[in-house]
């Protein structure tokens, strides 16, 4: 027999051996494999059922239930927005009763802003930190609101952290110059006039056509005087 034929024969035997081992393994572990397959089917089926029959209806219901709280929020009736009016749920109820929903996440944002406007700054921080968003406008505002709450509590270090998060999360002509200005306030509060000047220069360079950019020259002049003193 030629070497070529021997090689083919060896390869064929190896394949046969592998198949035999696989068959043997399946025979020995058939019960376990059946349990695994059934478990996978149950898990996948349960997940799809949960999405269809629990999560989706709950999402729809939570949006409906939160509508009145949003109306109160729009009218600056923050206590009613938070706690409800006895007939309709408030944001705090939505968070508790529909915790797995997107509405509950959004209710944390509304609650945080409401508490901020009511002067309850620690509650504002608590709820805003629970809010999650990748929206390029909302996410910076949420971080900035946390910064505002820390400023009210005279915690300038943490305020600076969250104002920087607001700036770095999304660069745009609306929120970025606002929070750069707030960063400069903290920097001046801390006596870091050179850093404040750098912040003003950033606004001047990158956001000249914004409300902040159009008046930045006077702030630059003011801080330059402080640096010279």
VENMORA-V539653 format. One record per residue. N is the residue number from 1. RES is the residue in one small letter. PHI is phi as a letter, one per 40 degrees, with the letter a starting at -180 (none if undefined). D_FIRST is the distance of its C-alpha to the first C-alpha in Angstrom with 2 decimals. Layout:
<<N;RES;PHI;D_FIRST> <N;RES;PHI;D_FIRST>>
//
This chain:
<<1;x;none;0.00> <2;x;c;3.80> <3;x;c;6.66> <4;x;c;8.23> <5;x;c;6.39> <6;x;c;6.69> <7;x;c;10.16> <8;x;c;11.04> <9;x;c;10.31> <10;x;c;12.44> <11;x;c;15.00> <12;x;c;15.33> <13;x;c;15.89> <14;x;c;18.39> <15;x;c;20.21> <16;x;c;20.44> <17;x;c;21.78> <18;x;c;24.23> <19;x;c;25.45> <20;x;c;25.90> <21;x;c;27.88> <22;x;c;29.97> <23;x;c;30.75> <24;x;c;31.63> <25;x;c;33.88> <26;x;c;35.61> <27;x;c;36.24> <28;x;c;37.71> <29;x;b;39.77> <30;x;d;40.69> <31;x;c;44.37> <32;x;c;44.48> <33;x;c;42.64> <34;x;c;45.03> <35;x;c;47.97> <36;x;c;46.75> <37;x;c;46.28> <38;x;c;49.69> <39;x;c;51.28> <40;x;c;49.98> <41;x;c;51.35> <42;x;c;54.66> <43;x;c;54.95> <44;x;c;54.22> <45;x;c;56.44> <46;x;c;59.15> <47;x;c;59.11> <48;x;c;59.37> <49;x;c;62.08> <50;x;c;63.96> <51;x;c;63.88> <52;x;c;65.10> <53;x;c;67.60> <54;x;b;68.90> <55;x;c;68.37> <56;x;c;69.06> <57;x;c;72.25> <58;x;c;73.41> <59;x;c;72.97> <60;x;c;75.07> <61;x;c;77.70> <62;x;c;78.01> <63;x;c;78.70> <64;x;c;81.45> <65;x;c;82.95> <66;x;c;83.03> <67;x;d;84.84> <68;x;c;88.34> <69;x;c;87.55> <70;x;c;86.42> <71;x;c;89.71> <72;x;c;91.68> <73;x;c;89.65> <74;x;c;90.44> <75;x;c;94.13> <76;x;g;93.96> <77;x;c;94.72> <78;x;c;92.33> <79;x;c;93.51> <80;x;c;93.08> <81;x;c;89.72> <82;x;c;88.54> <83;x;b;90.09> <84;x;g;90.65> <85;x;b;93.95> <86;x;g;93.87> <87;x;b;92.41> <88;x;b;89.55> <89;x;c;86.96> <90;x;c;87.07> <91;x;c;84.17> <92;x;c;84.14> <93;x;c;83.77> <94;x;c;80.87> <95;x;c;79.08> <96;x;c;79.59> <97;x;c;78.95> <98;x;b;76.14> <99;x;d;74.44> <100;x;c;70.92> <101;x;c;72.08> <102;x;c;72.41> <103;x;c;76.12> <104;x;c;76.45> <105;x;c;74.85> <106;x;c;77.30> <107;x;c;80.12> <108;x;c;79.47> <109;x;c;80.16> <110;x;d;83.31> <111;x;c;84.44> <112;x;c;83.95> <113;x;c;85.99> <114;x;c;88.62> <115;x;c;89.03> <116;x;c;89.23> <117;x;c;92.05> <118;x;c;93.79> <119;x;g;93.70> <120;x;c;91.38> <121;x;c;89.06> <122;x;c;86.95> <123;x;c;86.18> <124;x;c;85.32> <125;x;c;82.81> <126;x;d;81.25> <127;x;c;80.58> <128;x;c;79.59> <129;x;c;76.96> <130;x;c;75.41> <131;x;c;75.21> <132;x;b;71.90> <133;x;a;71.58> <134;x;b;69.61> <135;x;c;72.28> <136;x;c;73.32> <137;x;b;77.01> <138;x;c;77.35> <139;x;d;75.23> <140;x;c;77.37> <141;x;c;80.55> <142;x;c;79.41> <143;x;c;78.65> <144;x;c;81.92> <145;x;c;83.85> <146;x;c;82.49> <147;x;d;83.71> <148;x;c;87.11> <149;x;c;87.34> <150;x;c;86.60> <151;x;c;89.23> <152;x;c;91.77> <153;x;c;90.92> <154;x;g;91.44> <155;x;c;87.81> <156;x;c;87.27> <157;x;c;84.00> <158;x;c;82.20> <159;x;d;83.95> <160;x;c;82.50> <161;x;d;78.98> <162;x;c;79.18> <163;x;c;80.93> <164;x;c;78.09> <165;x;c;75.59> <166;x;c;77.59> <167;x;c;77.35> <168;x;c;73.68> <169;x;c;72.44> <170;x;a;73.36> <171;x;c;75.17> <172;x;a;77.53> <173;x;c;81.07> <174;x;c;82.55> <175;x;c;81.53> <176;x;c;80.40> <177;x;c;83.79> <178;x;c;85.55> <179;x;c;83.52> <180;x;c;83.62> <181;x;c;87.40> <182;x;c;87.21> <183;x;c;85.02> <184;x;c;87.75> <185;x;c;90.36> <186;x;c;88.49> <187;x;c;87.97> <188;x;c;91.70> <189;x;d;92.50> <190;x;c;90.46> <191;x;g;92.21> <192;x;c;89.05> <193;x;c;90.90> <194;x;c;88.40> <195;x;c;85.60> <196;x;c;87.88> <197;x;c;88.48> <198;x;c;84.73> <199;x;c;84.41> <200;x;c;87.29> <201;x;c;85.77> <202;x;c;82.52> <203;x;c;84.52> <204;x;d;86.41> <205;x;c;83.24> <206;x;c;80.94> <207;x;b;83.39> <208;x;c;86.46> <209;x;c;87.13> <210;x;c;87.22> <211;x;d;90.50> <212;x;c;89.56> <213;x;c;88.67> <214;x;c;91.93> <215;x;b;94.03> <216;x;c;91.83> <217;x;c;93.94> <218;x;c;96.78> <219;x;c;94.49> <220;x;c;93.07> <221;x;c;96.63> <222;x;c;97.60> <223;x;c;94.72> <224;x;c;95.19> <225;x;c;98.75> <226;x;c;97.49> <227;x;c;95.07> <228;x;c;97.91> <229;x;c;100.12>>
//
